[in-house]
Amino acid sequence: MKVHFISIGGSVMHQLAIALHKKGYLVTGTDDEIFEPALSNLKNAGLLPAKIGWDVDKIQSDLNAVILGMHARADNPELLKAKSLGLNIYSFPEYIYKESLQKKRVVVGGSHGKTTTTSMIMHVLQKQQLAFDYLVGAKLAGFEQSVNITDAPVIVCEGDEYPASAIEKKPKFHFLYPHIAILTGIAWDHINVFPTFEFYLEQFVIFINRIEKGGLLIYNESDQVLAELVAKCKRNDIQYQPYHVPNFQIENGVTTVQIGSESGRLSVFGNHNLMNCLAAYYACAALGVATQDFLHSMKDFTGAAKRLELLESNDSMCIYRDFAHAPSKVKATVQAVKQQFPKRKLYGILELHTYSSLNVNFMNEYKGALNELDESVVFYSKHALEIKQMPDLPAEKVIEGFDKPGLIVMNDKATLEKWLLTIPNHDVNILFMSSGNYDGLNINSLAKDIIYNHPEG
């Protein structure tokens, strides 16, 4: 097989390229910019292009497939040549499906919890020494890559609702046709792509209708929007498995979950993670994993990167970083930390970084999301607005939308850093929530400074 990647430097694209290279395919690729960690990963695999930029000479009639990355434009010269030669052109989810035609496909969709639920399933299957392929949107402990394609009989995929490529505007999860599907919940997101909530909902209807006959839909019945959608889209040729928060106990900051007659301790916590765990259980059970084996495997699952990731801690303080940025994710993450440590004061710093979160018309979606914080900051840089070519976001509109008494709005990272270093380092937890980097602030270093280098408040 000869495969060429247009925009090989993408986070998933370069991982897929490496996976196919390991499978024995002849892989080439190009891009107009390649950053770390893709640069080193491709170099180590012997796949780094000799030069940066597009090269139409790489597009030849003997290519079996051309895989088009999300960041390649519709007028890309290599894409135009591939079209003129009549080559098979795929977005990466379309190609994943092509590689998994003979596999049992597990696909995790939903507005939140996709990466964590996918990661839980992968963790358990690996612990049980079962062969499987995977596609996940984060770096996971124990997995060298975020994409793997072999001859395994099962593939586990995170199913994103964002468009697949420049020429294929449909959501990625529409191309995966699961046998076992999970929907974790629905909360309006990506408003630059889905300008109305109704249009966003429609994408999940399509996903449900693409579950293979005889398949299984595992869905979060405690999400009212999702439960109503499933009821309206009821099919008689698939099975349904609703789930909710399972029975659990918290003792000395450690959560024990109950599934059926079995119980097990977890390293993760929060109602959202407990629901993710139960969804993962039902998927693993459908793949033949016993309840006791599932719980035994889950006890050392510490989460995907940047999902309630513990940066630093002492006896009376924990500092977490979480990818949360959409309203439902923010609310769930805040509630999780407060529930786990009810006696500690909770400081939260949310960065608005995505197109949706920086849109003044979206602010009301955040109402109540920070309510359980004792001290709260919303940070966004003017630089982020400029890069996205978005208008200014007035602080008063943010305060009005969040409707949180005492909310502080900051735009300057030096001001934020100074404020963080005034937080006492005992009987307190700090929660950083962002899909960005706080305009270049070194959160890891700052977490150490807060715990070790400044006097107790």
C-alpha positions as CSV (number, residue, x, y, z in Angstrom):
1,M,0.0,0.0,0.0
2,K,1.3,3.4,-1.0
3,V,-0.3,6.2,1.1
4,H,0.3,10.0,1.0
5,F,-0.7,12.5,3.7
6,I,-1.5,16.1,2.8
7,S,-0.9,18.0,6.0
8,I,1.0,15.2,7.8
9,G,1.9,17.4,10.7
10,G,-1.5,17.4,12.3
11,S,-1.8,15.9,15.8
12,V,-3.8,12.9,14.6
13,M,-2.5,12.8,11.0
14,H,1.1,12.2,12.0
15,Q,0.1,9.5,14.4
16,L,-1.9,7.7,11.7
17,A,1.0,8.1,9.3
18,I,3.4,6.4,11.9
19,A,0.8,3.7,12.6
20,L,0.5,2.8,8.8
21,H,4.3,3.0,8.5
22,K,4.6,0.4,11.3
23,K,2.1,-1.7,9.6
24,G,4.4,-1.9,6.6
25,Y,2.8,0.6,4.2
26,L,4.9,3.0,2.1
27,V,4.1,6.4,3.6
28,T,4.9,9.9,2.4
29,G,3.6,13.2,3.5
30,T,3.9,17.0,3.2
31,D,2.9,20.1,5.2
32,D,3.4,23.9,5.1
33,E,4.4,23.8,8.9
34,I,5.2,21.1,11.3
35,F,5.6,21.7,15.1
36,E,6.5,19.6,18.1
37,P,5.7,17.0,19.1
38,A,4.8,15.9,15.5
39,L,8.2,17.1,14.2
40,S,10.3,14.8,16.4
41,N,7.8,11.9,16.2
42,L,7.9,12.0,12.3
43,K,11.7,12.4,12.3
44,N,12.2,9.4,14.7
45,A,9.9,7.3,12.4
46,G,11.8,8.4,9.3
47,L,8.7,10.1,7.9
48,L,9.7,13.8,8.3
49,P,9.4,15.5,4.8
50,A,12.8,16.6,3.4
51,K,11.4,20.1,3.0
52,I,8.5,22.1,4.3
53,G,5.8,23.0,1.8
54,W,3.6,21.3,-0.8
55,D,5.1,19.1,-3.4
56,V,2.8,18.1,-6.3
57,D,5.5,15.6,-7.5
58,K,4.5,13.4,-4.5
59,I,1.1,12.9,-6.1
60,Q,1.4,10.1,-8.5
61,S,-1.1,7.7,-10.1
62,D,0.2,4.7,-8.2
63,L,-0.9,6.0,-4.8
64,N,-3.5,3.7,-3.2
65,A,-4.8,6.5,-1.0
66,V,-4.4,10.2,-0.3
67,I,-5.3,11.2,3.2
68,L,-6.4,14.9,3.7
69,G,-5.8,16.7,7.0
70,M,-8.2,19.1,8.5
71,H,-5.9,22.1,8.0
72,A,-5.3,21.6,4.3
73,R,-7.3,24.1,2.3
74,A,-9.7,23.2,-0.6
75,D,-7.3,24.9,-3.1
76,N,-4.3,22.9,-2.0
77,P,-2.2,22.1,-5.1
78,E,-1.6,18.5,-4.1
79,L,-5.3,18.0,-3.5
80,L,-6.1,19.5,-6.9
81,K,-3.7,17.1,-8.6
82,A,-5.0,14.1,-6.7
83,K,-8.5,15.0,-7.9
84,S,-7.3,15.4,-11.5
85,L,-5.7,11.9,-11.4
86,G,-8.9,10.4,-9.9
87,L,-7.1,9.1,-6.8
88,N,-8.9,7.8,-3.7
89,I,-9.0,10.8,-1.3
90,Y,-10.0,10.3,2.3
91,S,-10.4,12.4,5.4
92,F,-8.6,10.6,8.3
93,P,-11.9,9.2,9.8
94,E,-13.0,7.9,6.4
95,Y,-9.6,6.2,6.1
96,I,-9.9,4.7,9.7
97,Y,-13.2,3.2,8.6
98,K,-11.6,1.7,5.5
99,E,-8.9,0.1,7.7
100,S,-11.5,-1.3,10.1
101,L,-14.1,-2.8,7.8
102,Q,-13.4,-6.3,9.2
103,K,-13.2,-5.1,12.9
104,K,-15.8,-4.6,15.6
105,R,-16.0,-0.8,15.9
106,V,-16.5,0.9,19.3
107,V,-17.1,4.7,18.9
108,V,-17.4,7.1,21.8
109,G,-19.3,10.3,20.9
110,G,-20.9,13.2,22.8
111,S,-20.1,16.8,23.7
112,H,-18.0,15.9,26.7
113,G,-16.1,13.0,28.3
114,K,-15.2,11.4,24.9
115,T,-11.5,11.2,25.5
116,T,-11.7,10.0,29.1
117,T,-14.3,7.3,28.3
118,T,-12.3,6.1,25.2
119,S,-9.2,6.1,27.4
120,M,-10.9,4.0,30.1
121,I,-11.9,1.4,27.5
122,M,-8.4,1.3,26.1
123,H,-6.8,1.0,29.5
124,V,-9.0,-2.0,30.5
125,L,-8.6,-3.8,27.2
126,Q,-4.8,-3.4,27.5
127,K,-4.8,-4.6,31.1
128,Q,-6.9,-7.6,30.0
129,Q,-4.3,-8.3,27.2
130,L,-7.0,-8.1,24.5
131,A,-5.8,-7.1,21.0
132,F,-7.4,-3.9,19.7
133,D,-6.7,-0.8,17.6
134,Y,-7.5,2.7,18.6
135,L,-8.0,6.4,17.8
136,V,-8.0,8.8,20.7
137,G,-7.5,12.6,21.1
138,A,-4.9,12.6,23.9
139,K,-1.6,11.1,25.0
140,L,-2.3,8.2,27.4
141,A,0.0,6.6,29.9
142,G,1.0,3.1,28.6
143,F,0.3,3.9,24.9
144,E,3.1,5.0,22.6
145,Q,0.8,6.6,20.1
146,S,-2.7,8.1,20.0
147,V,-3.5,6.0,16.8
148,N,-2.8,2.4,16.2
149,I,-3.8,0.3,13.1
150,T,-2.9,-3.4,13.0
151,D,-4.8,-6.6,12.2
152,A,-6.6,-6.6,15.6
153,P,-10.3,-7.7,15.6
154,V,-11.5,-4.6,17.5
155,I,-11.0,-0.8,17.2
156,V,-11.9,1.8,19.8
157,C,-12.4,5.3,18.5
158,E,-13.1,8.7,20.0
159,G,-15.8,10.1,17.7
160,D,-15.5,13.9,17.3
161,E,-18.4,15.9,15.9
162,Y,-16.0,18.5,14.2
163,P,-15.8,18.5,10.4
164,A,-13.5,15.8,8.9
165,S,-11.6,17.9,6.3
166,A,-11.6,20.9,4.0
167,I,-13.6,19.1,1.4
168,E,-15.6,16.8,3.7
169,K,-17.6,19.1,6.0
170,K,-19.5,16.3,7.8
171,P,-18.5,15.5,11.4
172,K,-15.8,12.9,11.9
173,F,-18.0,10.5,13.8
174,H,-20.4,10.1,10.9
175,F,-17.8,8.0,9.1
176,L,-17.1,5.4,11.7
177,Y,-20.3,3.3,11.7
178,P,-20.1,1.7,15.2
179,H,-21.2,-1.7,16.3
180,I,-20.9,-0.4,19.9
181,A,-21.7,3.3,20.3
182,I,-21.5,5.5,23.4
183,L,-23.1,9.0,23.7
184,T,-21.9,10.8,26.8
185,G,-24.2,13.8,26.6
186,I,-25.1,16.8,24.4
187,A,-24.3,20.4,25.1
188,W,-24.0,22.9,22.2
189,D,-20.4,23.5,21.1
190,H,-18.5,24.5,18.0
191,I,-20.9,27.3,17.2
192,N,-18.6,28.6,14.4
193,V,-19.5,25.3,12.6
194,F,-23.0,24.6,14.1
195,P,-24.6,28.1,14.3
196,T,-27.9,26.7,15.9
197,F,-28.5,24.1,18.6
198,E,-30.9,22.3,16.3
199,F,-28.3,21.9,13.6
200,Y,-25.9,20.6,16.3
201,L,-28.5,18.1,17.5
202,E,-29.1,16.8,14.0
203,Q,-25.5,15.5,13.9
204,F,-26.2,13.1,16.8
205,V,-29.4,11.9,15.1
206,I,-27.3,11.0,12.0
207,F,-24.7,9.2,14.3
208,I,-27.4,7.1,16.0
209,N,-28.8,6.2,12.6
210,R,-25.4,5.0,11.5
211,I,-25.0,2.4,14.2
212,E,-24.7,-1.0,12.5
213,K,-27.8,-3.2,12.6
214,G,-27.7,-5.5,15.7
215,G,-25.5,-2.9,17.4
216,L,-25.6,-1.4,20.9
217,L,-26.1,2.2,21.9
218,I,-24.9,3.1,25.4
219,Y,-26.2,6.5,26.4
220,N,-26.3,8.8,29.4
221,E,-29.9,8.8,30.4
222,S,-29.3,11.6,33.0
223,D,-28.7,14.0,30.2
224,Q,-32.3,15.2,29.4
225,V,-31.5,16.5,25.9
226,L,-29.8,13.2,25.0
227,A,-32.5,11.0,26.6
228,E,-35.2,12.9,24.6
229,L,-33.2,12.6,21.4
230,V,-32.7,8.8,21.9
231,A,-36.5,8.4,22.6
232,K,-37.3,10.2,19.3
233,C,-34.8,8.2,17.3
234,K,-35.7,4.8,18.6
235,R,-34.7,2.0,16.3
236,N,-35.9,-1.6,16.6
237,D,-32.8,-3.1,15.1
238,I,-30.3,-2.1,17.8
239,Q,-30.1,-2.6,21.6
240,Y,-30.0,0.2,24.1
241,Q,-28.1,0.5,27.4
242,P,-28.9,3.6,29.5
243,Y,-26.5,4.7,32.3
244,H,-26.3,7.3,35.0
245,V,-24.1,8.0,38.1
246,P,-23.4,4.6,39.7
247,N,-23.4,4.0,43.5
248,F,-20.2,5.2,45.0
249,Q,-18.6,6.3,48.3
250,I,-15.9,8.9,49.1
251,E,-13.6,8.2,52.0
252,N,-10.5,10.3,52.7
253,G,-10.5,11.7,49.2
254,V,-10.7,8.2,47.6
255,T,-13.7,7.1,45.5
256,T,-15.1,3.5,45.5
257,V,-17.6,2.6,42.8
258,Q,-20.2,-0.1,42.9
259,I,-21.2,-2.0,39.7
260,G,-23.7,-4.8,40.3
261,S,-22.5,-6.8,43.2
262,E,-18.8,-5.8,42.7
263,S,-17.0,-2.8,43.9
264,G,-13.6,-1.2,43.3
265,R,-11.5,1.8,44.2
266,L,-10.8,4.4,41.5
267,S,-7.9,6.9,41.1
268,V,-10.2,9.3,39.2
269,F,-13.2,11.1,40.8
270,G,-16.3,13.2,40.1
271,N,-19.8,12.3,38.9
272,H,-18.8,12.9,35.3
273,N,-15.9,10.4,35.6
274,L,-18.1,7.9,37.4
275,M,-20.6,8.1,34.5
276,N,-17.7,7.7,32.0
277,C,-16.6,4.7,34.0
278,L,-20.0,3.0,33.8
279,A,-20.2,3.8,30.1
280,A,-16.8,2.2,29.6
281,Y,-17.9,-0.8,31.6
282,Y,-20.9,-1.5,29.4
283,A,-18.7,-1.3,26.3
284,C,-16.0,-3.6,27.8
285,A,-18.8,-6.0,29.0
286,A,-20.1,-6.2,25.4
287,L,-16.5,-7.1,24.4
288,G,-16.4,-10.0,26.9
289,V,-14.8,-8.4,30.0
290,A,-16.1,-9.5,33.4
291,T,-17.2,-6.9,36.0
292,Q,-14.5,-7.9,38.5
293,D,-11.8,-7.8,35.8
294,F,-13.0,-4.4,34.7
295,L,-12.9,-2.9,38.2
296,H,-9.5,-4.5,38.9
297,S,-8.2,-2.9,35.7
298,M,-9.7,0.5,36.5
299,K,-8.1,1.0,39.9
300,D,-4.9,2.4,38.4
301,F,-6.4,4.5,35.6
302,T,-5.3,8.0,36.3
303,G,-7.0,9.8,33.4
304,A,-6.0,11.2,30.0
305,A,-3.5,14.0,29.7
306,K,-5.0,17.3,31.0
307,R,-8.2,15.7,32.3
308,L,-8.2,16.5,36.0
309,E,-4.5,16.1,35.9
310,L,-2.8,16.5,39.3
311,L,0.1,19.0,38.8
312,E,1.3,19.3,42.4
313,S,0.0,18.6,45.9
314,N,0.8,18.6,49.6
315,D,-1.1,17.3,52.6
316,S,-3.8,20.0,52.4
317,M,-3.6,21.3,48.8
318,C,-4.0,19.9,45.3
319,I,-3.5,21.8,42.0
320,Y,-5.3,20.4,39.0
321,R,-5.3,21.1,35.3
322,D,-8.3,20.2,33.2
323,F,-9.0,20.6,29.5
324,A,-12.5,21.9,30.4
325,H,-13.6,24.9,28.3
326,A,-17.2,24.2,27.2
327,P,-19.9,25.2,29.8
328,S,-20.9,21.6,30.6
329,K,-17.3,20.5,31.0
330,V,-16.5,23.4,33.3
331,K,-19.5,22.8,35.5
332,A,-18.8,19.0,35.8
333,T,-15.1,19.6,36.6
334,V,-15.7,22.2,39.3
335,Q,-18.4,20.0,40.9
336,A,-16.1,17.0,40.9
337,V,-13.3,18.7,42.8
338,K,-15.7,20.4,45.3
339,Q,-17.4,17.0,45.9
340,Q,-14.1,15.2,46.5
341,F,-12.7,17.8,48.9
342,P,-15.8,19.6,50.4
343,K,-13.9,21.2,53.3
344,R,-11.2,22.9,51.1
345,K,-11.6,26.3,49.6
346,L,-11.7,26.0,45.8
347,Y,-10.0,28.5,43.4
348,G,-10.8,28.2,39.7
349,I,-9.1,29.9,36.7
350,L,-11.0,29.4,33.4
351,E,-9.4,30.5,30.2
352,L,-11.7,31.4,27.3
353,H,-9.8,30.2,24.2
354,T,-12.0,28.6,21.6
355,Y,-14.1,30.4,19.0
356,S,-17.3,29.5,20.9
357,S,-16.0,30.6,24.4
358,L,-14.8,33.9,23.0
359,N,-18.1,34.7,21.3
360,V,-20.0,37.4,23.2
361,N,-23.3,35.7,22.1
362,F,-22.2,32.5,23.8
363,M,-21.5,33.9,27.3
364,N,-25.0,33.1,28.7
365,E,-24.3,29.4,28.1
366,Y,-21.8,29.7,31.0
367,K,-24.4,30.9,33.5
368,G,-23.9,28.9,36.7
369,A,-20.9,26.9,35.5
370,L,-18.6,28.5,38.2
371,N,-21.1,28.7,41.0
372,E,-19.3,26.1,43.3
373,L,-16.0,28.0,43.2
374,D,-15.1,30.0,46.2
375,E,-12.8,32.3,44.2
376,S,-13.1,32.5,40.4
377,V,-11.1,34.1,37.5
378,V,-12.0,34.1,33.9
379,F,-8.9,34.8,31.8
380,Y,-8.7,35.5,28.0
381,S,-5.9,37.2,26.1
382,K,-6.4,40.0,23.6
383,H,-3.8,38.1,21.5
384,A,-6.2,35.1,21.2
385,L,-9.0,37.3,19.9
386,E,-6.6,38.9,17.4
387,I,-5.4,35.5,16.1
388,K,-9.0,34.3,15.6
389,Q,-9.9,37.7,14.0
390,M,-12.7,38.1,16.6
391,P,-14.0,41.4,18.0
392,D,-13.2,42.6,21.5
393,L,-14.9,40.7,24.3
394,P,-15.9,43.3,27.0
395,A,-15.3,42.2,30.6
396,E,-18.8,43.3,31.6
397,K,-20.4,40.9,29.1
398,V,-18.4,38.1,30.6
399,I,-19.5,39.0,34.1
400,E,-23.1,39.3,32.9
401,G,-23.0,35.9,31.1
402,F,-21.4,33.9,33.9
403,D,-23.6,35.6,36.6
404,K,-21.1,34.7,39.3
405,P,-20.8,37.1,42.3
406,G,-17.2,38.2,42.8
407,L,-16.0,37.0,39.4
408,I,-12.7,38.5,38.3
409,V,-11.9,39.0,34.6
410,M,-8.2,39.2,33.6
411,N,-6.5,39.7,30.2
412,D,-2.9,40.0,31.3
413,K,-0.8,36.9,32.2
414,A,1.5,38.9,34.5
415,T,-1.6,40.1,36.5
416,L,-2.8,36.5,36.7
417,E,0.5,35.2,37.9
418,K,0.7,37.8,40.6
419,W,-2.8,37.0,41.7
420,L,-2.1,33.2,41.8
421,L,0.9,33.7,44.1
422,T,-1.3,35.3,46.7
423,I,-3.3,32.1,47.1
424,P,-2.6,30.4,50.5
425,N,-1.1,26.9,50.2
426,H,-3.1,25.0,52.8
427,D,-6.8,23.9,53.0
428,V,-7.1,25.0,49.4
429,N,-7.4,23.4,45.9
430,I,-6.7,25.2,42.6
431,L,-8.3,24.2,39.3
432,F,-6.9,25.5,36.0
433,M,-9.4,24.9,33.2
434,S,-8.4,25.6,29.6
435,S,-7.7,24.2,26.1
436,G,-5.1,26.9,25.7
437,N,-2.0,27.9,27.6
438,Y,-2.9,31.2,29.4
439,D,-1.0,33.2,26.8
440,G,2.2,31.3,27.5
441,L,2.1,31.1,31.3
442,N,4.1,28.1,32.6
443,I,1.4,26.4,34.7
444,N,3.6,23.5,35.8
445,S,6.3,25.8,37.1
446,L,3.8,28.1,38.7
447,A,2.1,25.2,40.5
448,K,5.4,24.3,42.1
449,D,5.9,28.0,43.2
450,I,2.5,28.1,44.7
451,I,3.1,25.0,46.8
452,Y,6.7,25.3,47.7
453,N,8.1,28.8,47.3
454,H,5.6,31.2,48.8
455,P,4.7,31.7,52.4
456,E,1.5,30.2,53.8
457,G,-1.5,32.6,53.8
